[in-house]
């Protein structure tokens, strides 16, 4: 909706930084936990202060926090965004999709 999301966790970096900030609701929290597409992205400082956004850097949580997240996922309280699931035979095409930036969410490769 027009309100925006409460939290955006960015493990990508430069390629989605501004989109992530723009997706946040007033008072939302931006969590930076990776920069696979580049560090030092352009940012929007005015958006940060006008929308009263919180910025957090995170490298990794504790095992206890990991267990809490897994419990939330299992309970259905959180849902990862999955763009698509592909078989291992289609892994090259999945990688190309990631490289193009067209995906929205995670691309999962199923090994069976």
Secondary structure, DSSP 8 states (H G I E B T S, - for coil): --S-EEEEEESS-TTTHHHHHHHEEEEEEEEE---TT-SS----HHHHHHTT-EEEE-S---HHHHHHHHHHHHHTS----EEEEEEGGGHHHHHHHHHHT--SSEEEEE--
